[in-house]
Amino acid sequence: MKFIAQIILIAILAYLLDLFLPWYSIAIAAFAVSVFFQSRSNFFAGFLGVGILWFAAVWMINGSSSSGLAARVAGILTVNSDVVLMLVTALIGALVAGCAAVAGASLRKEKRRY
């Protein structure tokens, strides 16, 4: 249950920070939540929280625009599929958040030692 709560909090905080700050604010969200949550799977919580959030955001943006920008960018990058481009985008955000979550958990462990 704590794992699911951590995923949800990371996703909500990342969404709120992403409204006002640059894209890498997702790392701040994952880091901050992982400092306060004691879990064995911090990387996966950050990975899933931001990965699902970013994939849903890219999916909605691509669906609401009629320009076909994702398909054109996928063609330029020789991916040939806008869905693959969306998955790669979500993967990049998920990896950044996962690493930040591990860093936050490591800081919590170091604070506890002293």
MIDOSE-1310 file (N, C-alpha, C; in nm, 2 decimals, decimal comma, always signed):
residues 114
mkfi	+0,08/-0,12/+0,00/+0,00/+0,00/+0,00/+0,09/+0,13/+0,00; +0,20/+0,12/+0,07/+0,29/+0,23/+0,08/+0,35/+0,26/-0,06; +0,38/+0,15/-0,13/+0,44/+0,17/-0,26/+0,34/+0,24/-0,36; +0,21/+0,20/-0,35/+0,12/+0,27/-0,44/+0,10/+0,42/-0,40
aqii	+0,10/+0,44/-0,27/+0,09/+0,58/-0,22/+0,21/+0,66/-0,27; +0,33/+0,60/-0,27/+0,45/+0,67/-0,31/+0,44/+0,70/-0,46; +0,39/+0,61/-0,54/+0,37/+0,63/-0,68/+0,28/+0,75/-0,71; +0,17/+0,75/-0,64/+0,07/+0,85/-0,66/+0,12/+0,99/-0,62
liai	+0,19/+0,99/-0,50/+0,24/+1,12/-0,46/+0,35/+1,17/-0,55; +0,43/+1,08/-0,60/+0,54/+1,13/-0,70/+0,47/+1,18/-0,82; +0,37/+1,11/-0,87/+0,30/+1,16/-0,99/+0,23/+1,29/-0,97; +0,16/+1,31/-0,86/+0,09/+1,44/-0,83/+0,19/+1,55/-0,82
layl	+0,30/+1,53/-0,74/+0,39/+1,64/-0,72/+0,47/+1,67/-0,85; +0,50/+1,57/-0,92/+0,57/+1,59/-1,05/+0,48/+1,67/-1,15; +0,35/+1,64/-1,15/+0,26/+1,71/-1,23/+0,25/+1,86/-1,19; +0,24/+1,88/-1,06/+0,22/+2,02/-1,01/+0,35/+2,10/-1,03
ldlf	+0,47/+2,04/-1,01/+0,59/+2,11/-1,04/+0,61/+2,13/-1,18; +0,57/+2,04/-1,27/+0,59/+2,05/-1,41/+0,50/+2,17/-1,47; +0,40/+2,21/-1,40/+0,32/+2,32/-1,44/+0,40/+2,45/-1,44; +0,49/+2,46/-1,34/+0,56/+2,59/-1,32/+0,71/+2,59/-1,35
lpwy	+0,77/+2,47/-1,35/+0,92/+2,45/-1,36/+0,95/+2,38/-1,48; +1,08/+2,37/-1,52/+1,12/+2,29/-1,63/+1,10/+2,14/-1,62; +1,12/+2,07/-1,72/+1,09/+1,93/-1,73/+1,17/+1,85/-1,62; +1,28/+1,89/-1,58/+1,36/+1,81/-1,49/+1,31/+1,83/-1,34
siai	+1,21/+1,91/-1,32/+1,15/+1,92/-1,19/+1,09/+1,79/-1,14; +1,07/+1,69/-1,24/+1,03/+1,56/-1,20/+1,13/+1,49/-1,10; +1,25/+1,52/-1,12/+1,36/+1,47/-1,03/+1,34/+1,53/-0,89; +1,30/+1,65/-0,88/+1,28/+1,71/-0,75/+1,16/+1,64/-0,68
aafa	+1,06/+1,61/-0,75/+0,94/+1,55/-0,70/+0,98/+1,41/-0,65; +1,04/+1,33/-0,73/+1,08/+1,19/-0,69/+1,18/+1,19/-0,58; +1,27/+1,28/-0,58/+1,37/+1,29/-0,47/+1,30/+1,33/-0,34; +1,21/+1,43/-0,34/+1,15/+1,47/-0,22/+1,06/+1,37/-0,16
vsvf	+0,98/+1,30/-0,24/+0,89/+1,20/-0,19/+0,97/+1,08/-0,13; +1,08/+1,04/-0,20/+1,16/+0,93/-0,15/+1,24/+0,96/-0,03; +1,26/+1,09/+0,00/+1,33/+1,12/+0,13/+1,23/+1,09/+0,25; +1,10/+1,11/+0,23/+1,01/+1,09/+0,33/+0,94/+0,95/+0,34
fqsr	+0,95/+0,88/+0,23/+0,89/+0,74/+0,23/+1,00/+0,64/+0,24; +0,98/+0,55/+0,33/+1,08/+0,44/+0,35/+1,02/+0,32/+0,27; +1,08/+0,28/+0,16/+1,04/+0,17/+0,08/+1,16/+0,10/+0,02; +1,14/-0,02/-0,01/+1,25/-0,10/-0,07/+1,26/-0,08/-0,22
snff	+1,16/-0,03/-0,28/+1,15/-0,02/-0,43/+1,13/+0,13/-0,47; +1,22/+0,21/-0,42/+1,21/+0,36/-0,45/+1,23/+0,38/-0,60; +1,33/+0,31/-0,66/+1,35/+0,33/-0,81/+1,22/+0,30/-0,89; +1,16/+0,19/-0,86/+1,04/+0,16/-0,93/+0,92/+0,25/-0,90
agfl	+0,91/+0,31/-0,78/+0,81/+0,40/-0,75/+0,83/+0,53/-0,84; +0,95/+0,58/-0,84/+0,98/+0,70/-0,92/+0,96/+0,67/-1,07; +1,01/+0,55/-1,11/+1,00/+0,51/-1,25/+0,85/+0,50/-1,30; +0,77/+0,43/-1,22/+0,63/+0,41/-1,26/+0,55/+0,54/-1,24
gvgi	+0,57/+0,62/-1,14/+0,50/+0,74/-1,11/+0,52/+0,84/-1,23; +0,64/+0,87/-1,27/+0,66/+0,96/-1,37/+0,64/+0,90/-1,51; +0,68/+0,77/-1,53/+0,66/+0,71/-1,66/+0,52/+0,71/-1,70; +0,43/+0,67/-1,61/+0,29/+0,67/-1,64/+0,23/+0,81/-1,66
lwfa	+0,28/+0,90/-1,58/+0,24/+1,04/-1,59/+0,28/+1,10/-1,73; +0,40/+1,08/-1,77/+0,45/+1,14/-1,89/+0,39/+1,07/-2,01; +0,37/+0,94/-2,00/+0,31/+0,87/-2,12/+0,16/+0,92/-2,14; +0,09/+0,93/-2,03/-0,05/+0,98/-2,03/-0,05/+1,13/-2,09
avwm	+0,04/+1,21/-2,04/+0,05/+1,35/-2,09/+0,08/+1,35/-2,24; +0,18/+1,28/-2,28/+0,21/+1,28/-2,42/+0,10/+1,22/-2,51; +0,03/+1,12/-2,46/-0,08/+1,06/-2,53/-0,19/+1,16/-2,55; -0,22/+1,23/-2,44/-0,33/+1,33/-2,45/-0,29/+1,45/-2,54
ings	-0,17/+1,49/-2,53/-0,13/+1,61/-2,62/-0,13/+1,56/-2,76; -0,08/+1,44/-2,79/-0,08/+1,39/-2,93/-0,23/+1,37/-2,98; -0,31/+1,33/-2,89/-0,45/+1,30/-2,94/-0,53/+1,43/-2,96; -0,50/+1,53/-2,88/-0,57/+1,66/-2,89/-0,53/+1,75/-3,00
sssg	-0,40/+1,73/-3,05/-0,35/+1,81/-3,16/-0,38/+1,74/-3,29; -0,42/+1,82/-3,39/-0,45/+1,76/-3,52/-0,33/+1,78/-3,61; -0,22/+1,83/-3,56/-0,10/+1,86/-3,65/-0,02/+1,74/-3,68; -0,03/+1,63/-3,60/+0,05/+1,51/-3,63/+0,20/+1,53/-3,61
laar	+0,23/+1,62/-3,51/+0,37/+1,65/-3,49/+0,45/+1,53/-3,44; +0,39/+1,45/-3,36/+0,46/+1,33/-3,31/+0,50/+1,24/-3,42; +0,41/+1,22/-3,51/+0,44/+1,13/-3,63/+0,55/+1,19/-3,72; +0,55/+1,32/-3,73/+0,65/+1,39/-3,81/+0,79/+1,38/-3,74
vagi	+0,79/+1,40/-3,61/+0,92/+1,39/-3,54/+0,97/+1,25/-3,54; +0,88/+1,15/-3,53/+0,92/+1,01/-3,54/+0,97/+0,98/-3,67; +0,92/+1,04/-3,78/+0,97/+1,02/-3,91/+1,11/+1,08/-3,93; +1,13/+1,19/-3,87/+1,27/+1,26/-3,87/+1,37/+1,17/-3,80
ltvn	+1,33/+1,11/-3,69/+1,42/+1,03/-3,61/+1,43/+0,89/-3,66; +1,36/+0,86/-3,77/+1,35/+0,72/-3,83/+1,30/+0,62/-3,73; +1,21/+0,66/-3,65/+1,14/+0,56/-3,56/+1,02/+0,50/-3,63; +0,96/+0,57/-3,72/+0,84/+0,53/-3,80/+0,72/+0,50/-3,72
sdvv	+0,71/+0,54/-3,59/+0,59/+0,52/-3,52/+0,58/+0,63/-3,41; +0,47/+0,70/-3,40/+0,46/+0,80/-3,30/+0,44/+0,73/-3,16; +0,39/+0,61/-3,15/+0,38/+0,55/-3,02/+0,51/+0,51/-2,96; +0,61/+0,47/-3,05/+0,74/+0,44/-3,00/+0,81/+0,57/-2,95
lmlv	+0,79/+0,68/-3,02/+0,84/+0,81/-2,97/+0,78/+0,84/-2,84; +0,65/+0,82/-2,82/+0,59/+0,85/-2,69/+0,65/+0,76/-2,58; +0,67/+0,63/-2,61/+0,73/+0,54/-2,51/+0,87/+0,58/-2,48; +0,95/+0,62/-2,57/+1,08/+0,67/-2,54/+1,08/+0,79/-2,46
tali	+0,99/+0,88/-2,48/+0,97/+1,01/-2,40/+0,94/+0,97/-2,26; +0,85/+0,88/-2,24/+0,81/+0,83/-2,11/+0,93/+0,76/-2,04; +1,00/+0,68/-2,12/+1,12/+0,61/-2,06/+1,22/+0,71/-2,01; +1,25/+0,81/-2,08/+1,35/+0,91/-2,04/+1,31/+0,98/-1,91
galv	+1,18/+1,02/-1,90/+1,13/+1,08/-1,77/+1,13/+0,98/-1,66; +1,10/+0,85/-1,69/+1,09/+0,75/-1,59/+1,23/+0,72/-1,53; +1,33/+0,72/-1,62/+1,47/+0,69/-1,57/+1,52/+0,80/-1,49; +1,49/+0,93/-1,53/+1,54/+1,04/-1,45/+1,47/+1,04/-1,31
agca	+1,34/+1,01/-1,30/+1,27/+1,01/-1,17/+1,32/+0,89/-1,09; +1,34/+0,78/-1,15/+1,39/+0,66/-1,08/+1,52/+0,68/-1,01; +1,61/+0,74/-1,09/+1,74/+0,77/-1,03/+1,73/+0,88/-0,92; +1,65/+0,98/-0,93/+1,63/+1,08/-0,83/+1,57/+1,02/-0,71
avag	+1,48/+0,92/-0,72/+1,42/+0,85/-0,61/+1,52/+0,77/-0,53; +1,61/+0,71/-0,60/+1,72/+0,63/-0,53/+1,81/+0,73/-0,46; +1,84/+0,84/-0,52/+1,92/+0,94/-0,45/+1,85/+0,99/-0,32; +1,72/+1,01/-0,33/+1,64/+1,06/-0,21/+1,64/+0,95/-0,10
aslr	+1,63/+0,83/-0,14/+1,63/+0,72/-0,04/+1,77/+0,71/+0,02; +1,87/+0,73/-0,06/+2,01/+0,72/+0,00/+2,03/+0,84/+0,09; +1,98/+0,96/+0,07/+2,00/+1,07/+0,16/+1,93/+1,04/+0,29; +1,81/+0,97/+0,28/+1,74/+0,94/+0,41/+1,82/+0,84/+0,49
kekr	+1,88/+0,74/+0,42/+1,96/+0,65/+0,50/+2,08/+0,71/+0,56; +2,15/+0,81/+0,49/+2,26/+0,88/+0,54/+2,22/+0,96/+0,66; +2,11/+1,03/+0,65/+2,06/+1,11/+0,77/+2,04/+1,03/+0,89; +1,99/+0,91/+0,87/+1,95/+0,82/+0,98/+2,08/+0,77/+1,05
ry	+2,19/+0,76/+0,98/+2,32/+0,71/+1,04/+2,37/+0,81/+1,14; +2,35/+0,94/+1,12/+2,41/+1,04/+1,20/+2,32/+1,09/+1,31
